[in-house]
Amino acid sequence: MTAICIGIVTVSDRASRGEYQDLGGPAIQDCLREILSCPWEPVARLIPDERPPIEQTLKDLCDQDNCCLVVTTGGTGPARRDVTPEATKAVCEKMLDGFGEQMRAVSLKSVPTAILSRQVAGIRGRSLIVNLPGKPAAIRECLLAVFPAIPYCVDLIEGPYLTTNESVVKAFRPKK
């Protein structure tokens, strides 16, 4: 049996140039290790905050690496260089607005600037792409908020069966 591949993309100019340590990608991996009870392996990428490489990286992770889930961190704010949502929308066939709505709603309980966040999620083929914020605490908060829906979404797009550690996150699947 081949391992389930999950793409983890850090979008950061400074981290991609080696000027700043990537904290986002490792925070996603740590959180997913807690959440998932099935065997999986990360396919990590660290790229600059530029639309062409973001789009190409997302396409490669979905189409070549067969990642059923691709989680990004960074590039979701209002700054000029923040283009992760635009790149995500450009490569997706379907957008799932509820993910961004849920993440912002949860984040607003912690910080009023959550309304500035522009995370999106969408489907490319048999892959779900989810944008997360850049700060490790916000990454965890947002990932835990949306993860109950992720395994069923992956089921619906004909991806692998994801199982969760129910003491951390209980995956929701409708009763048959």
RORO-595170 format. One line per 3 residues: number of its first residue (from 1); their letters; for each residue x, y, z of N, C-alpha, C. Coordinates in steps of 0.05 Angstrom, whole numbers, plus 32768, in hexadecimal, padded with zeros to 4 digits. Layout:
# residues N
NUM) a) X:Y:Z:X:Y:Z:X:Y:Z ~ ...
END
This chain:
# residues 176
1) mta) 8011:7FE8:8000:8000:8000:8000:8012:8019:8000 ~ 800C:802B:7FEE:801B:8044:7FEE:8011:8057:8003 ~ 8024:8067:800E:801C:8079:8023:800B:8090:8018
4) ici) 7FFB:809B:8029:7FEB:80B2:8022:7FFD:80CA:8022 ~ 7FFD:80D9:800B:800F:80F0:8009:7FFF:810A:800F ~ 800A:811B:801F:7FFE:8134:8026:8012:814A:8020
7) giv) 800B:815D:800F:801C:8173:8008:801C:8189:801E ~ 8033:8193:8024:8035:81A8:8038:8046:81BE:802B ~ 803A:81D5:8026:8048:81EB:8018:804A:8203:8029
10) tvs) 8063:820C:802E:8068:8225:803B:806D:823A:8026 ~ 805D:824F:8026:8061:8265:8013:806D:827C:8023 ~ 8087:8282:801E:8095:8297:802C:80AD:82A0:801D
13) dra) 80AE:82B9:8016:80C6:82C4:8009:80DF:82C0:801A ~ 80DE:82C9:8033:80F5:82C8:8044:80FE:82AC:804B ~ 80EB:829B:8052:80F3:827F:8058:80FE:8271:8040
16) srg) 80F3:8276:8028:80FD:8269:8010:8119:8273:8008 ~ 8121:828B:8011:813C:8295:800D:814F:828D:8023 ~ 8145:8280:8038:8155:8277:804E:815A:828D:8063
19) eyq) 814B:82A4:8061:814F:82BA:8074:813F:82B6:808E ~ 812D:82A3:808D:8119:829F:80A3:8113:8282:80A4 ~ 8111:8277:80BC:810B:825A:80BF:80EE:8255:80B9
22) dlg) 80E8:8240:80AA:80CD:8238:80A4:80C1:822C:80BD ~ 80AE:823A:80C9:809F:822F:80E0:8084:8224:80D8 ~ 8079:822E:80C2:805E:8225:80B9:805D:8209:80B0
25) gpa) 806E:8201:809E:806E:81E5:8094:8071:81D1:80AA ~ 8085:81D4:80BC:8087:81C1:80D2:806F:81C2:80E5 ~ 8062:81D9:80E8:804A:81DA:80F9:8034:81CA:80ED
28) iqd) 8031:81CB:80D3:801C:81BB:80C5:8022:819D:80C9 ~ 803B:8195:80C5:8043:8179:80C8:803D:816F:80E4 ~ 8045:817F:80F8:8040:8178:8114:8022:8174:8119
31) clr) 8012:8186:8110:7FF5:8185:8114:7FE9:816D:8106 ~ 7FF2:8168:80ED:7FE7:8151:80DF:7FF0:8136:80EC ~ 8008:8135:80F8:8010:811D:8106:7FFE:8117:811E
34) eil) 7FF4:812C:812B:7FE1:8129:8141:7FC6:8120:8137 ~ 7FBD:812C:8121:7FA2:8128:8117:7F9E:810D:810A ~ 7FB0:8106:80F8:7FAC:80EE:80E7:7FB5:80D5:80F5
37) scp) 7FA4:80C0:80F3:7FAB:80A6:80FF:7FB3:8092:80E9 ~ 7FAF:8099:80D0:7FB7:8088:80B9:7FD4:808E:80B1 ~ 7FE2:807B:80A4:7FFD:8081:809B:7FFD:8096:8084
40) wep) 800F:80A9:8086:8010:80BE:8071:802C:80C9:8070 ~ 8033:80D6:805A:804D:80E2:8059:804B:80FE:804E ~ 805A:8111:8059:805A:812C:804F:806A:8130:8036
43) var) 8061:8141:8024:8070:8149:800D:8072:8167:8010 ~ 8089:8170:801C:808C:818C:8024:809A:819D:800E ~ 8090:81B5:800C:809C:81C9:7FF9:809E:81E4:8007
46) lip) 80B3:81F2:8001:80B8:820D:800C:80BD:821F:7FF4 ~ 80AB:8232:7FEF:80AC:8242:7FD6:80A8:825F:7FDC ~ 80B0:8271:7FC9:80AC:828D:7FCD:808E:8295:7FC8
49) der) 8088:82AC:7FD2:806C:82B7:7FD0:8068:82C4:7FB4 ~ 8068:82B2:7FA0:8064:82BB:7F84:8050:82A8:7F77 ~ 803E:82B3:7F69:8028:82A3:7F5E:8030:828C:7F4C
52) ppi) 8042:8290:7F38:804A:8279:7F27:8055:8261:7F36 ~ 8068:8264:7F48:8072:824C:7F56:805D:8240:7F69 ~ 804B:8251:7F74:8036:8246:7F86:8024:8234:7F75
55) eqt) 801B:823F:7F5E:8009:822F:7F4D:8016:8216:7F43 ~ 8030:8217:7F3B:803D:81FF:7F31:8041:81EA:7F47 ~ 8048:81F4:7F5F:804C:81E1:7F76:8032:81D3:7F7C
58) lkd) 801B:81E2:7F7D:8001:81D6:7F83:7FFA:81C1:7F6D ~ 7FFF:81C8:7F54:7FF9:81B5:7F3E:800A:819C:7F41 ~ 8024:819F:7F46:8036:8188:7F48:802E:8176:7F5F
61) lcd) 8027:8182:7F77:8020:8172:7F8E:8006:8162:7F89 ~ 7FF3:816F:7F7B:7FDA:8162:7F75:7FDC:814D:7F5E ~ 7FE8:8156:7F48:7FE8:8146:7F2F:7FFF:8132:7F2D
64) qdn) 8017:8139:7F37:802E:8126:7F35:8032:8116:7F4E ~ 8031:8124:7F65:8036:8116:7F7F:801E:8109:7F8A ~ 8006:810D:7F7E:7FED:8100:7F87:7FE7:8105:7FA4
67) ccl) 7FEB:811D:7FAD:7FE4:8125:7FC9:7FC5:8128:7FCA ~ 7FB8:811A:7FDC:7F9B:811C:7FDF:7F94:8136:7FED ~ 7FA7:8141:7FFC:7FA3:8159:800B:7FBD:816A:8008
70) vvt) 7FB9:8183:8002:7FD0:8196:8001:7FC9:81AD:8013 ~ 7FDA:81B2:8027:7FD5:81C7:803B:7FEB:81DC:8037 ~ 7FE3:81F5:8034:7FF6:820A:8031:7FF7:821C:804A
73) tgg) 800D:8229:804E:800E:823D:8063:801D:8256:8058 ~ 8012:826D:805E:801E:8286:8055:8011:8291:803C ~ 8014:82AB:8039:800B:82B9:8021:7FED:82BE:8020
76) tgp) 7FDF:82BD:8037:7FC2:82C0:8037:7FB8:82DB:8041 ~ 7FCB:82ED:8048:7FC3:8307:8052:7FBD:831B:803C ~ 7FBA:8335:8044:7FB4:834A:8030:7FCC:8357:8023
79) arr) 7FE5:8350:802C:7FFC:835C:8020:7FFF:8357:8002 ~ 800C:8369:7FF5:800F:8366:7FD7:801B:834B:7FCF ~ 802E:8341:7FDE:803B:8328:7FD7:802A:830F:7FDE
82) dvt) 8015:8313:7FED:8004:82FC:7FF5:7FF2:82F3:7FDE ~ 7FF9:82DD:7FD1:7FEA:82D4:7FB9:7FE3:82B7:7FBA ~ 7FE5:82AA:7FD1:7FDE:828E:7FD3:7FC1:8288:7FCC
85) pea) 7FAE:8298:7FD5:7F92:8292:7FCE:7F8D:8294:7FAF ~ 7F99:82A8:7FA3:7F96:82AC:7F86:7FA2:8294:7F77 ~ 7FB9:828B:7F7F:7FC6:8273:7F73:7FB5:825A:7F77
88) tka) 7FAA:8257:7F8F:7F99:8240:7F95:7F80:8240:7F83 ~ 7F73:8257:7F82:7F5A:8259:7F71:7F61:8253:7F54 ~ 7F78:825B:7F4A:7F80:8257:7F2E:7F83:823A:7F27
91) vce) 7F8B:8229:7F3B:7F90:820D:7F34:7F79:81FA:7F3C ~ 7F65:8205:7F4A:7F4F:81F4:7F53:7F37:81F4:7F40 ~ 7F29:81DD:7F3E:7F11:81DB:7F2E:7EF8:81E4:7F3F
94) kml) 7EF9:81DF:7F59:7EE2:81E6:7F6A:7EED:81F3:7F83 ~ 7EE0:8208:7F8C:7EE8:8215:7FA5:7ED4:820D:7FBB ~ 7EDF:820B:7FD4:7ECF:8203:7FEB:7ED0:8219:7FFF
97) dgf) 7EBE:822C:7FFC:7EBE:8245:800C:7EBC:8240:802A ~ 7EAE:822B:8033:7EAA:8225:804F:7EC4:8222:805F ~ 7EDA:8219:8052:7EF3:8216:8060:7EFE:8231:8069
100) geq) 7EFF:8244:8057:7F08:825F:805F:7EF6:826C:8073 ~ 7EDC:8269:806F:7EC9:8274:8082:7ECD:8269:809E ~ 7ED1:824F:80A0:7ED5:8242:80BA:7EEF:824A:80C7
103) mra) 7F04:824C:80B8:7F1E:8253:80C3:7F1E:8270:80CD ~ 7F11:8282:80BE:7F10:829E:80C7:7EFE:82A0:80E0 ~ 7EE8:8291:80E1:7ED6:8292:80F8:7EE5:8289:8111
106) vsl) 7EF4:8274:8110:7F03:8269:8126:7F19:827D:812E ~ 7F28:8288:811B:7F3E:829A:8120:7F34:82B4:812D ~ 7F1C:82BD:8125:7F11:82D6:8130:7F0D:82D5:814E
109) ksv) 7F0A:82BD:8159:7F07:82BA:8176:7F22:82C1:8184 ~ 7F38:82BE:8176:7F52:82C3:8181:7F5E:82DF:817A ~ 7F59:82E8:8162:7F66:8300:8159:7F54:830F:8145
112) pta) 7F50:832A:8149:7F3E:8339:8138:7F48:833C:811B ~ 7F62:8338:8117:7F6D:833B:80FC:7F67:8322:80EA ~ 7F5A:830E:80F5:7F53:82F6:80E5:7F42:82FE:80CD
115) ils) 7F34:8314:80CE:7F24:831D:80B7:7F36:8325:809F ~ 7F50:8328:80A4:7F62:832F:808E:7F6C:8316:807F ~ 7F67:82FF:808B:7F70:82E6:807F:7F5F:82DD:8067
118) rqv) 7F6C:82D4:8052:7F5E:82CD:803A:7F60:82B0:8032 ~ 7F63:829E:8046:7F66:8282:8040:7F4F:8277:802F ~ 7F55:8266:801C:7F41:8258:800C:7F47:823A:800C
121) agi) 7F34:822B:8001:7F39:820E:7FFD:7F2A:8207:7FE3 ~ 7F35:81F3:7FD6:7F29:81EA:7FBD:7F32:81CE:7FB5 ~ 7F25:81C5:7FA0:7F2B:81AA:7F95:7F39:81AC:7F7A
124) rgr) 7F4E:819C:7F78:7F5C:8199:7F5E:7F5D:817A:7F5A ~ 7F4E:8170:7F47:7F4D:8154:7F42:7F45:8144:7F5A ~ 7F56:8133:7F64:7F51:8123:7F7D:7F60:812E:7F95
127) sli) 7F65:8148:7F94:7F74:8155:7FAA:7F64:816C:7FB6 ~ 7F66:816F:7FD0:7F5B:8185:7FDE:7F72:8197:7FE6 ~ 7F70:81B1:7FDF:7F84:81C5:7FE6:7F78:81D7:7FFB
130) vnl) 7F86:81DB:8011:7F7D:81ED:8027:7F93:8200:802E ~ 7F8C:821A:802C:7F9F:822F:8035:7F9C:8235:8053 ~ 7FB2:8235:8061:7FB2:823C:807D:7FC1:8256:8081
133) pgk) 7FBD:8264:8098:7FCD:827B:809E:7FEB:8274:80A2 ~ 7FFB:8288:80A8:8018:8283:80AA:8022:827E:80C6 ~ 8015:8287:80DB:801E:8284:80F6:8018:8268:8101
136) paa) 802B:825A:810E:8027:823F:8118:800E:823C:812A ~ 8008:824E:813C:7FF1:824C:814D:7FD7:824D:813C ~ 7FD7:825F:8128:7FBF:8262:8117:7FBD:8249:8104
139) ire) 7FD3:823E:80FC:7FD3:8226:80EB:7FC4:8210:80FA ~ 7FCC:820B:8113:7FC0:81F6:8123:7FA2:81FB:8127 ~ 7F9C:8213:812F:7F80:821B:8135:7F6E:8216:811C
142) cll) 7F78:821F:8105:7F68:821D:80EC:7F66:8200:80E2 ~ 7F7D:81F2:80E4:7F7C:81D6:80DA:7F6A:81C5:80EB ~ 7F6A:81C9:8106:7F58:81BA:8117:7F3B:81C1:8112
145) avf) 7F36:81DA:810A:7F1B:81E4:8105:7F0E:81D7:80EC ~ 7F1F:81D3:80D7:7F14:81C8:80BE:7F18:81AB:80BA ~ 7F2A:819E:80CA:7F31:8182:80C4:7F1A:816F:80C7
148) pai) 7F06:8174:80D8:7EEF:8160:80D9:7EE3:815B:80BE ~ 7EE3:816F:80AC:7ED7:816B:8091:7EEA:8161:807C ~ 7F04:8161:8082:7F18:815A:806D:7F16:813C:8065
151) pyc) 7F15:8129:8077:7F14:810D:806E:7EFD:8107:805B ~ 7EE5:8112:8062:7ECD:810D:8052:7ED0:811B:8037 ~ 7EDB:8133:8036:7EE0:8140:801D:7EF3:8130:800B
154) vdl) 7F08:8125:8017:7F1B:8114:8008:7F0C:80FB:7FFE ~ 7EFA:80F0:800E:7EEA:80D9:8005:7EDA:80E1:7FEC ~ 7ECD:80F8:7FED:7EBC:8101:7FD7:7ECB:8106:7FBD
157) ieg) 7EE4:810D:7FBF:7EF4:8112:7FA6:7F05:80F9:7F9F ~ 7EFD:80E2:7FAB:7F09:80C8:7FA5:7F26:80C5:7FAD ~ 7F2D:80D2:7FC3:7F48:80CF:7FCE:7F49:80B9:7FE2
160) pyl) 7F60:80B5:7FEF:7F63:809F:8003:7F52:80A4:801C ~ 7F4E:808F:802B:7F3E:8091:8044:7F4F:809B:805B ~ 7F4A:80B4:8063:7F5A:80BF:8079:7F4C:80BA:8094
163) ttn) 7F5C:80B1:80A7:7F51:80AD:80C2:7F5F:80C0:80D5 ~ 7F50:80C7:80EA:7F5B:80DA:80FD:7F5D:80CE:8119 ~ 7F6E:80DB:8129:7F71:80D5:8145:7F59:80E4:8152
166) esv) 7F44:80D5:815A:7F2C:80E2:8163:7F2F:80F2:817D ~ 7F44:80EE:818C:7F48:80FE:81A4:7F52:811A:819C ~ 7F5A:811D:8183:7F63:8138:8179:7F4E:8144:8167
169) vka) 7F46:8135:8152:7F31:813D:813F:7F21:8125:8137 ~ 7F07:8128:8138:7EF5:8112:812F:7EEC:8119:8113 ~ 7EF3:8108:8100:7EEA:810C:80E4:7ECC:8107:80E3
172) frp) 7EBF:8119:80D4:7EA2:8116:80D0:7E9D:8108:80B6 ~ 7E8E:80F2:80B7:7E85:80E5:809E:7E67:80DF:80A3 ~ 7E56:80E5:8090:7E39:80DF:8094:7E34:80C2:8099
175) kk) 7E20:80BC:80A9:7E18:80A0:80AE:7E0D:8095:8094 ~ 7E14:807B:808F:7E0B:806F:8077:7DEF:8064:807A
END
